[in-house]
Amino acid sequence: MTAATLNYAESHSVVRLSSKRFDMSPWMPAYLTDRAVLGVYSRRFYALGIGDDPTGDYWRLRRGAVLYDVPERPIEISGPDAYALLDRVLCRDISKLRPGRATYAIACNERGGVLMDGVLMKLGDERYWYVLADGEFLPWLEAHALGMDVAIRDPDSWVLQVQGPRSLDVLPDLLDGPAPEPFRYFSVHEAAIDGHPFLVSRTGWTGEMGFELYPLSPDLDGPAMFRRILARGEARGLVFASLESMGVRRIEAAIMDNSTDMNPSMTPYDAGLGRFVDLDKAAGFIGRAALGNAPKGSRFFGVTCPTAAPLAGCTIGWRGRAVGETTAGAWSPYLETGIAFARFDETDAWVGRSVTVTLTDGSEHAGEVVALPFYDADKKIPRGLTVANV
């Protein structure tokens, strides 16, 4: 959108926002009210909260199906040299990725620092989408594509996520044709809703079973489609929620946020993501030399805190000295304790140690360092292999 002021009278209120530098979700007019709290992510406005009860939404996510409007931005890379470019900028070996499949991949700078992470989808032999987290990446791609036969573009697609144990029950009610079969974890298919083309991926940002819908039609009526999806999923219990409940669940599942939980000062090893670095892949990649010489231990763990919900910026203390800080946190209704991501200053055998968590108000609380994720380490829940007892 390019208008300087956006009026959402449709939601019985008027919200005025400049969209000169940032984009607005095409779905947002269907649900935005004056109770909403907006943030900016990947140069996109999103509704962090809409005034609803995040704990209630959390349990609806754990037990049913929830629709989310999320701000991640896909970038399309296509052409004869698309693979060569991605192989150069991504730390992971993507040579075996087949059309119709997706994988998580990290891009680093020359020093081995995490620059971007996201989901890479292979849509054809010479066509990929890389779904970006927060941060700048398009200029980086364009700079490293010089001299290559490759096209890089923003398809201006705004993803919706349907997440929860009943999410796949909703899918057949949405699509014009049959649901993809098989629809395996991290697979991608093309489908249509009322004649409008979508990419449907078996992915999400919650640690729950679910799928994502990426519209491909430039003339889509966003509010009408949003209401249609909700109406068709109503019989399966589909409801809409803001990202507050997703934020709690993603911490439980150890889904990290670029720029918040990790940044260019950290290598993937520092972030506990070394398994996504393939130092032995055939071609070199940006940051390979630095990562080859980097310490391989993690500085990133979880902390449980029974008496408080640590948010970002809390100090982690051990044996009378500050040893790290929290990057994100929440109260876990399922675990019935405060949980947080903890970024330590040094690698060490932190798991199992008792620490002190000093909140931003100065109060101190006892905590314990734990391995991530907080539960479901084998990702059986998003794969549909089990459902936690909730």
N, C-alpha and C positions, 0 to 999 in steps of 0.2 A: 504494500500500500504506500501511496505517496502523499496523501492528504496531510496537511499540517495538524489538523484536529479531527479526531474520530468520535462521533456521537453514537452511543449504543442505546438509543431510545427503546429499541426492541426489548431490552431487559428491564424496562421501567425505571431507568436511571440514565444519567448522562455522565460519561467518563471522558475527560479531555486529555489526550496524550499526543505528544509530538511523535510522528513516525518518520521524521526526516532522516534519522540515522538508523532506526530500528524498524523491524517488520512486525506486523500484527498477525496473529493467528486467524485464518478464515473461519474457524469454528467458534471463536470467542464471542461474537454477537449473540449466540444462542444461550449463553449462560452467564455473561458478565453482569454484575450488579455493583452498587456502590460499597458492598461489603468486601469486595475482592482486594487482595494484596498482590500487586504485580511485581515481577522481577524481570531481569534481562539475562538471557542465556544465549550464547552464540548469535548475538545481535538480534535476538527475537524477544518480544515481550511474552511473558507467560504468567498464568495465574498460580502463584504459590499457594494462596488460600482464597476461599470464596465464602468464608463465614460458617462453614459446616463443622461438625464435630470430627476431628481427624481420627480419634480413637474408634468411633463407630465406623468410619470409612475403612480403617485398618482391618477391622474384623470382617467387613463386607468383602474386602480384598482376599482375606485368608479363607473365607468360606464360600464365596460366590463368584461374581464377575463384576468388574469395575472398568468403566471407560475413562481414559485419561487423555488430555490434550497436552502433548509434550513438545519442547522446543528444539530437539536435536535436528541438525540440518544435514541433509544428504548432498553430496557432491558427486556428479557423474564424471567418470574418466573413461574415454572411449577412443578407439582407433588402433592401428597396427602396433603402436608402442605403448598401449595402456598397461599391459602386464609389466613391461620393462620399467616404466616409471614407478609403478607401485612396488615392484621388487626392490627398487633402489631406495625408496623412502620408508618402507615398512620393515620392521625388525623380524617379522615372521616369514617363514617359507610359505608362499602362497601358490607354489607350482602345482599342487595337487587339488586346488580348489576347483570344483566343477560348476558349470552353469546350473543355477537353481540352488546353490548352497551359499552359506555365509560363514564368516569366522571373525573372531575378535582379533584386532591387530593394533599395534602401537607404532608410532613414528617418533624417532628421536633426532636431536640435533647432533652436530659433529662431536660434541663433548659427551654424548650418551645420555643427555637429559631428556626426560619425557616431554615431547612437544605436543602430541595429540594422541588420543586413543578413540577407537570407535569400532563399529561393525562393518566389515567389508563384505559386500554382496556381489557375486558374479552373476550378471544377468545374461551374458552371451560370451562368445569367444573373445570379443574385443570390447566388451562393455561391462563396466563395474560401477557400483555405487559405494561410496565410503560415507557412512553416517557419522557425522562429527559430533564430538562433545563440545564443551565451551572452549573458546580460544580461537586465535587466528591460525588458519592453515592454508587457505586458498592461495595467498601470495607465495607461500613456501612451495606448494605444488607447481605453480606456474613457473617459478624461478628454476626449478629442477627439471622442468619439461622442455627447456630451451633446446632446440635442435632435434626434438623428437616429433614423430608423426602421431600426435595425440591431441584430443579435444577435451577441455575441462570446462564444465559449466555447472551452474546452480539450477537444478530442475524446479526450484521453488515449490517443493512438496512438503506439506505439513502433516506429520505423522500423528495418528491416533493409536493408542494402545488399549487393548482389551485384555485384562489380566485377572487371574484367579482360577481356582479349580474347576469352575463351570464355564470358563471362557470358550473352550472349544465346542461346547454345546451351543453357544451363540452363533458361531461362524456360519453354519449352513443356513440360518435364517436371514443372514445378511446378503449372501452372494446370489447372483442371477443363476449360476449353474451350481453343480455339486461342489462341495468343499474339496480341497486338494487331498489326494489319497495316494501314497501315504503323506502325511504332513509331519515330518520328523523335526526334531529340535534343530534349529538353525537352517531350515530350508526356506526357500523363497519361491513364490509362484505368482503368476499374473492372473487376475480375476476381475470381475466387474460387479458393481452395485448399481442397479437401475441404469445400466448401459454405460456407466462411467468406469474407466479402467483404473485399477488399483494394483499395487504390489502388496502381497500379503506375506509377511515373514513370521516364522515361528520363533520370535525373539521378544525381548522385553527388558524392563529395568527394575524389576521387583523381586526376582528370585522365585516368583510363582509361575505356574503354567500360563501361557498366554500367546497372543499374536499382535502384530502391528499392521496397520493399514496406511499405505503411502499413496495418496491420490496422484494420478498421472494426467488428469484432465485440467487444462487451464481455465475452462469456463464453468467449473463446478460451483454450485450454490452451497457454500460452506455451512451456513446455519441450517438450511433445509436438510442437507445430508446428515448433519450431526443429529438433528431431531429424529430423522428417519432411522438411523442406527439405534438410537436409544429406544425408540418405539418398537422396533423389531426384536430387540433383545429383552424387552420388558417381561415377556412370558418366562424367560430363563433367569429373571432376577437381575438383569443388567442395570446398573446405576452409574451416574457420573460422579467423580470426585476430583478435588484439586490435588496438587502434588504433595501435600503434607503427609498423607498416608503412604504414598509411594516413597517419600523420603525416609520414613521409619523402616519400611520393609527393605529398602535397598541397603541400609546400614546393616541390618540383620544378615543379609545375604552377601555382605562384603563387596558390593558393587561400588567402585570408586568413581569419584567425579573429578575430571581433569580440571586443573587450575585451583581446585579447592583441596582435594586430598593428595594430589600429586602435581608436580610442576617441573619446569626444566632444571631445578636444582637437584632433582632426584633421578636416578637411573631406574629402569624397570626392576632391577634387583632390590634397590632401596624400597620400592613400593610393594615388594613381595610378588612381583609379576615376571620374574625371570623365566618362567616356563613358556612365556610368549616371545622369547628371544631365541633365534636360531643362528648361533654363531657359525655353524657349519654349512649353512645353505650355500648353494653353488655360487651365486653372485654376491659381491660385496654390497653393503648397504650403509647408509649414512649413520655414523655413530658406531660402526662395527669395531674399529680399532680401539676406541675408548671403552666400549663395553667388554671387549676381550680382556682388558687390563683392570676392569673395575672390580671392587669387592663384590662377592656374590651373596652376602648375607642380607636379610631384610631389616629395615628400620620401621616397618609398618605393621601394627598389630591391633587387636581389639582390647578394650578395657570394660569390665563390668563394674557398676557402682550402685549398690543396693539402695542407697539413701538419697540419690540425686540423679538428674538427667543431664550429664555434661553436654554442653553445646560446643561450638567451635571456639578455640582460643583459650581453653582451660589448660592450666599447667599440670604436668605430670611430675611428681616428685618421688624420689627413691633414696633412702638413706640420707635424708637431709639436704639433698640438692635437686635442682631442676634437671630433668633428663629428657623432657619432650613436651609436646602439647597435643591437644585434641584438634582434629580438623572438622569433625562433624559428630553429632550425637543426638540421642533421643531417649525417651522412655519406651522400652519394649513391652507392650501389653502381653505378648506371648511368653517372654522370659521373666516378666514381672521384675525387672531391674533396669536401671539406667545402663545404656550402652554407648560406646563412642569409638571412633577410630583414633588411634594414638600414633603420632609420628615421633619416633625417638631420635635423639641427636646422634646416637651411635648404634651400630649393630651389636647385638649381644643376645644371650639366652634369656630373653625377657619373659617368655611365657611361663606362667605360674607364680610370678613374683607379686608380692603385695606392694601397692603403690599408694600415694596420696594424690587425690585429684582436687586441685584448687580451682573453684569456679571463678567466674569473672567478678562476682560480688565479694570475693575474698574468703568465702567459707571453704573449709577443708572436709573432704570425704574419703573414706577408705575405698580402694578399688583393687582389682586384680587383673593382671595382663593375661589375655587368652589368645589362642590362635584364631585366625579368620578362615571361613566365616563363623559367625556365632553358633550356627547349626546348619545341617544339611550340606556337609562338606562335599558330598558326591553329586550334588545338584540333582537329586532324585525328584524333588518337587517340580522344578521347571520342565524336567523331561517327562513328567507325567507318570513316574514310576512309583510314587508314593504321595500321600497327603499327610501332612503333620496333624497330630491329634488336636484339633482346634474346635 
